[in-house]
Amino acid sequence: MNMIEPGRLTALLKEAGAPFYRRNRLMLLIAGGALIALIAIWFFFLRGGDSMQYLTKEVRRGSLTATVTATGTLEPVVEVDVGTEVSGIIESVLVEENDLVKAGQVLARLDITRLEAQVNSSAAALRVADAQVREAQATLTQAANDLKRSQSLVADGWRSPADLDAAQAAYDRAAAGLASAKARVQEAKATLDSNQTNLDKAVIRAPIDGLVLVRHVDPGQTVAATFQTPVLFTLAKDLRQMQVKANIDEADIGVVKAGARASFTVDAYPDRGFPAYVASVRFAPETVEGVVTYQAVLEVKNDELLLRPGMTATADIIVGEVKDRLLIPNAALRFQPPREPGAGREQPTSGDRVWLLKNGAPTAIAVSVGASDGVWSEIKSGELTLGQAVIVGVKQPTAAQP
């Protein structure tokens, strides 16, 4: 068996009796260094402390224009659907889409064979009625003469009173027959006029000067006007004057007024703005899926005929303008400084405020805000001066590179 030397045994006994920290000194040093590193990371990156950096912009003096944005559709100021009140077959169409037409110009014709027959028939009926009037007039004249003779004969005693009564009855029947014949003449004239009107309506004419937007019919097509008037053409009056019907959100309708200037763009010419003005603001609401809007009608000049009916327009309506005023970026009004860890809930404040850097710390300043264009806002009152830096954000710390 191996024996431990007396000197070696003494050294082992001393080491076993040494304190724990002396036996694990290296391990404790490593753990302590890691703890200090974690505290430093939390202090500088999570807590921020004095190392936090803020983004600022200066208060400037200038002008801005407040607008309300809305979308709508371009339409002609006057758009007319041309129909027919008579049924029939389209015999010919004399215009094409995009043709310019004058009021009264023939656009199409219906087949008039049936209508002409009706006119001829009613004209013949009128002639018969006229003849019946002449016949009834002759009958009445004869009855009047017979009545006169009967009256004379009865007075002389040659006829009985019964003969006089019969003559009087014959006269009355003849008078009634004449009145009836005259009424049939008026009826025949009305029928002839109606049939002649239908014949005239078989020629479709333009009711206004304008442009043919849509042609709905072709030769040979049958149109029936039994229950409703069929539309044959759609005409637009002078496309050099158009309108945009824009839908304004109910939150913005209070600031949109008739006469306000506006401009709009269309997808066909995205880099060009077209001037307009608000002609009227409708009171009737339009509700779609719970969203309430009101319609504003914008008048538009289209001298170059670049704009077409049906185009979607995005309009900016001017609702306010300010000049030579102090302006701050809207980002400054939205900024809130980061809360300290463990800090209580921030008390709500009334009104707008911005934050300035004083002694390296954010300080709130109350302000009164006026018009805004969505990027900058007018400062109506508050302790701000030209060139003063307001906080608009915080620089985000970047992770250290390994």
C-alpha positions in Angstrom: 0.0 0.0 0.0 1.3 3.5 -0.9 2.1 5.7 2.0 1.6 9.6 2.0 4.6 11.5 3.0 4.1 13.5 6.2 4.8 16.9 4.4 2.3 16.2 1.6 -0.4 15.2 4.1 0.0 18.5 6.0 -0.5 20.6 2.8 -3.7 18.8 1.9 -5.1 19.3 5.3 -4.5 23.1 5.2 -6.1 23.4 1.7 -9.3 21.5 2.9 -9.6 23.9 5.8 -9.3 27.2 3.6 -12.4 29.5 3.1 -14.6 28.9 0.0 -13.8 32.3 -1.7 -10.1 31.5 -1.6 -10.7 28.1 -3.2 -13.0 29.6 -6.0 -11.4 33.0 -6.5 -11.2 32.7 -10.4 -14.9 31.7 -10.7 -16.0 34.6 -8.6 -14.0 37.1 -10.6 -15.6 35.8 -13.9 -19.2 36.0 -12.4 -18.7 39.5 -11.1 -17.4 40.8 -14.4 -20.5 39.4 -16.2 -22.8 41.1 -13.7 -21.2 44.4 -14.2 -21.4 44.1 -18.0 -25.2 43.3 -17.8 -25.8 46.3 -15.6 -23.9 48.5 -18.1 -26.0 47.2 -21.0 -29.3 47.8 -19.2 -28.2 51.3 -18.1 -27.0 52.6 -21.5 -29.3 50.7 -23.9 -32.5 50.0 -22.0 -32.7 52.8 -19.5 -31.1 55.3 -21.9 -30.1 57.7 -19.2 -27.9 60.6 -20.2 -26.9 58.8 -23.4 -30.4 59.2 -25.1 -30.2 61.3 -28.3 -33.2 63.3 -29.6 -34.2 64.3 -33.1 -35.1 68.0 -33.5 -36.4 70.4 -36.0 -36.4 74.2 -35.9 -39.5 76.4 -35.6 -39.7 78.3 -38.9 -41.7 81.2 -40.4 -43.7 80.6 -43.5 -47.0 80.0 -45.2 -49.2 76.9 -45.5 -52.4 75.8 -47.2 -54.8 73.5 -45.3 -56.8 71.2 -47.6 -59.4 68.5 -47.5 -58.8 65.5 -49.8 -61.6 63.7 -51.4 -62.2 61.4 -54.4 -65.0 61.6 -57.0 -66.0 61.0 -60.6 -65.9 63.4 -63.5 -69.2 63.9 -65.2 -70.7 66.2 -67.9 -72.6 69.1 -66.5 -75.6 68.1 -68.6 -76.1 64.5 -69.7 -79.3 63.5 -71.5 -80.7 60.0 -72.3 -82.5 60.0 -75.7 -85.3 57.5 -75.9 -88.4 56.6 -77.9 -92.0 56.7 -76.9 -93.1 54.3 -79.7 -92.3 50.7 -80.2 -90.9 49.4 -83.5 -87.8 48.3 -85.4 -84.8 50.5 -85.8 -84.6 51.2 -89.6 -81.4 53.3 -89.6 -78.9 54.9 -87.2 -77.3 58.1 -88.5 -74.7 58.9 -85.9 -71.8 57.3 -84.2 -70.3 57.7 -80.7 -68.2 60.9 -80.3 -70.1 62.6 -83.1 -71.0 66.2 -82.4 -74.7 66.9 -83.0 -77.1 69.9 -83.1 -80.5 70.2 -81.5 -83.1 68.8 -83.8 -80.6 66.7 -85.8 -81.9 63.2 -86.8 -80.2 60.5 -84.9 -82.2 57.4 -86.0 -85.4 56.4 -87.7 -87.8 53.6 -86.9 -89.7 51.5 -89.5 -92.9 53.5 -90.2 -94.9 51.0 -92.2 -97.3 50.2 -89.3 -97.5 53.9 -88.2 -98.3 55.1 -91.7 -101.1 52.6 -91.9 -102.5 53.9 -88.7 -102.4 57.5 -89.9 -104.1 56.6 -93.2 -106.8 54.6 -91.3 -107.5 57.4 -88.9 -107.6 59.9 -91.8 -110.2 57.8 -93.5 -112.2 57.6 -90.3 -112.2 61.4 -90.1 -113.5 61.6 -93.6 -116.3 59.2 -92.8 -117.2 61.3 -89.7 -117.3 64.5 -91.7 -119.7 62.8 -94.1 -121.9 61.7 -91.3 -122.0 65.3 -90.0 -123.2 66.5 -93.4 -125.8 63.7 -93.5 -127.0 64.6 -90.0 -127.2 68.2 -90.9 -129.5 67.4 -93.8 -131.7 65.2 -91.7 -132.0 68.0 -89.1 -132.9 70.5 -91.9 -135.7 68.3 -93.1 -137.0 67.7 -89.6 -137.1 71.4 -89.0 -139.1 71.9 -92.2 -141.5 69.1 -91.3 -142.0 70.6 -87.8 -142.8 74.0 -89.3 -145.4 72.6 -91.6 -147.0 70.6 -88.8 -147.3 73.6 -86.7 -149.1 75.5 -89.5 -151.5 72.6 -90.3 -152.4 72.1 -86.7 -153.1 75.8 -86.3 -155.4 75.6 -89.4 -157.1 72.5 -88.0 -155.8 70.2 -90.7 -153.6 68.1 -88.4 -154.1 66.8 -84.9 -151.8 67.7 -82.0 -150.4 64.1 -82.1 -149.0 64.9 -85.6 -147.3 67.9 -84.2 -145.8 65.9 -81.3 -144.4 63.4 -83.8 -142.8 66.1 -85.9 -141.2 67.6 -82.8 -139.7 64.3 -81.8 -138.3 63.8 -85.2 -136.6 67.2 -85.1 -135.1 66.4 -81.7 -133.7 63.1 -82.9 -132.1 64.8 -85.9 -130.5 67.5 -83.7 -129.1 64.8 -81.4 -127.8 62.9 -84.4 -126.0 65.9 -85.6 -124.4 66.5 -82.2 -123.3 62.8 -82.2 -121.8 63.1 -85.7 -119.9 66.2 -84.7 -118.5 64.4 -81.6 -117.3 61.5 -83.8 -115.5 64.0 -86.0 -113.6 65.3 -82.9 -112.8 61.7 -81.9 -111.5 60.9 -85.4 -109.4 64.1 -85.4 -107.8 63.2 -82.0 -107.0 59.7 -83.2 -105.5 61.1 -86.4 -103.4 63.6 -84.4 -102.2 60.8 -82.0 -101.2 58.5 -84.9 -99.5 61.4 -86.7 -97.6 62.2 -83.5 -96.4 58.6 -83.2 -95.3 58.7 -86.8 -93.3 61.9 -86.2 -91.7 60.3 -83.1 -90.4 57.5 -85.3 -87.8 60.0 -86.3 -85.4 60.3 -83.3 -83.9 63.8 -83.0 -81.2 65.3 -80.7 -82.8 67.4 -77.9 -79.6 69.4 -77.3 -76.4 70.5 -78.9 -73.7 68.1 -77.7 -71.7 64.9 -78.2 -72.8 61.4 -78.6 -71.4 59.5 -75.6 -73.1 56.2 -76.0 -75.1 54.6 -78.9 -77.3 51.8 -77.5 -79.0 50.6 -80.7 -78.2 49.2 -84.1 -80.3 48.9 -87.3 -82.7 46.0 -87.1 -83.1 46.1 -83.4 -86.6 46.0 -81.9 -87.4 48.5 -79.2 -90.5 48.2 -77.0 -91.9 51.3 -75.2 -94.7 49.4 -73.5 -93.7 49.8 -69.8 -90.7 52.3 -69.9 -88.9 54.4 -72.4 -85.9 52.6 -73.9 -82.7 54.6 -74.1 -81.3 54.8 -77.6 -78.5 57.4 -77.1 -76.7 59.2 -74.3 -75.7 62.8 -75.1 -73.4 65.1 -73.2 -73.7 68.9 -73.6 -70.3 70.6 -74.2 -67.6 68.6 -72.5 -65.5 71.8 -72.2 -67.4 72.3 -69.0 -67.5 69.4 -66.6 -67.9 68.7 -62.9 -66.5 66.4 -60.2 -68.8 64.9 -57.7 -66.5 64.4 -54.7 -67.5 62.5 -51.5 -66.5 64.5 -48.4 -66.1 62.7 -45.0 -68.6 63.9 -42.4 -65.6 64.9 -40.2 -64.5 67.4 -42.8 -67.8 68.7 -44.2 -68.0 71.6 -41.7 -65.0 73.3 -43.3 -65.8 72.8 -47.0 -67.7 75.8 -48.3 -69.2 76.7 -51.7 -66.8 78.9 -53.6 -63.7 77.3 -52.2 -60.8 76.8 -54.6 -59.6 73.3 -55.4 -57.4 71.2 -57.6 -57.4 67.6 -58.6 -55.5 64.9 -60.5 -56.6 61.9 -62.6 -54.7 58.7 -63.2 -54.4 59.5 -66.9 -52.3 62.7 -66.1 -50.8 62.0 -62.6 -48.2 64.8 -62.8 -50.7 67.5 -63.8 -53.1 69.4 -61.5 -56.4 70.7 -62.9 -58.0 73.8 -61.2 -61.6 73.7 -60.0 -63.9 75.4 -57.5 -66.7 74.1 -55.2 -70.0 75.0 -56.8 -72.2 73.5 -54.1 -72.2 71.2 -51.1 -75.2 68.8 -50.9 -77.1 68.4 -47.7 -78.3 64.8 -48.5 -76.0 62.2 -46.8 -74.7 59.1 -48.5 -74.1 56.1 -46.3 -72.0 53.1 -47.5 -71.1 50.4 -45.0 -71.7 52.7 -42.1 -69.5 55.5 -43.5 -71.3 58.8 -44.0 -70.2 61.2 -46.7 -71.6 64.4 -48.3 -71.3 65.3 -51.9 -69.5 68.4 -53.1 -69.9 69.4 -56.7 -66.7 70.9 -58.3 -66.9 72.9 -61.5 -64.1 72.2 -64.0 -63.0 73.8 -67.2 -62.0 71.3 -69.9 -60.9 73.5 -72.8 -58.3 71.0 -74.0 -60.8 68.1 -73.8 -58.2 66.0 -71.8 -60.7 65.0 -69.2 -63.4 62.4 -70.0 -66.6 61.4 -68.3 -66.1 58.6 -65.7 -62.5 59.4 -64.8 -61.6 59.1 -61.1 -60.5 62.4 -59.6 -58.5 63.0 -56.4 -59.3 66.5 -55.3 -57.6 68.8 -52.7 -60.1 71.4 -51.5 -58.5 74.5 -49.9 -60.2 75.2 -46.5 -57.6 77.6 -45.0 -54.5 79.6 -45.8 -52.0 81.3 -43.5 -49.0 83.5 -44.5 -45.9 84.6 -42.6 -46.7 82.6 -39.4 -44.6 80.5 -37.0 -44.8 76.9 -38.1 -43.8 73.6 -36.4 -43.7 70.1 -37.8 -46.6 67.9 -36.9 -44.2 65.3 -35.7 -43.4 67.6 -32.8 -47.1 67.6 -31.7 -47.1 63.8 -31.8 -43.9 63.3 -29.8 -44.0 61.9 -26.3 -40.7 61.3 -24.3 -40.0 57.7 -23.2 -41.1 56.9 -19.7 -38.6 56.0 -17.0 -38.8 52.3 -15.9 -41.0 52.1 -12.9 -42.5 55.5 -13.4 -46.1 56.0 -12.6 -48.8 56.6 -15.2 -48.5 60.0 -16.9 -51.3 62.4 -16.0 -53.4 63.5 -19.0 -53.0 67.1 -20.2 -55.5 69.3 -22.1 -54.5 71.0 -25.3 -51.4 70.6 -27.5 -47.8 70.7 -26.4 -44.4 70.3 -27.7 -41.1 69.3 -26.1 -37.8 71.3 -25.9 -34.4 70.3 -24.7 -33.4 72.2 -21.5 -30.2 71.0 -19.8 -30.3 67.9 -21.8 -33.8 66.9 -20.7 -37.2 67.2 -22.5 -39.4 70.0 -21.2 -43.0 70.4 -22.3 -44.3 73.7 -23.7 -48.1 74.3 -24.1 -49.1 75.7 -27.5 -52.2 76.6 -29.4 -52.3 75.2 -33.0 -54.1 76.6 -36.0 -54.3 75.5 -39.6 -52.3 72.5 -40.7 -51.4 71.0 -44.1 -50.7 67.6 -42.6 -46.9 68.2 -42.3 -46.6 71.6 -40.7 -49.0 73.4 -38.3 -49.5 77.1 -37.5 -48.6 78.1 -33.9 -51.2 80.7 -32.8 -49.8 81.1 -29.3 -47.2 79.6 -27.0 -43.7 80.3 -25.8 -41.9 79.4 -29.0 -39.6 81.6 -31.0 -38.2 81.5 -34.5 -35.4 79.0 -34.9 -36.1 77.2 -31.6 -35.5 73.4 -31.8 -38.5 71.2 -31.0 -38.1 67.5 -30.4 -39.7 65.3 -33.1 -38.3 61.9 -32.2 -35.6 59.7 -30.5 -32.6 58.1 -32.2 -32.9 54.4 -31.8 -29.7 52.8 -30.3 -27.9 50.4 -32.6 -26.6 47.1 -31.3 -22.8 46.9 -30.9 -21.0 44.9 -33.6 -19.4 41.7 -32.5 
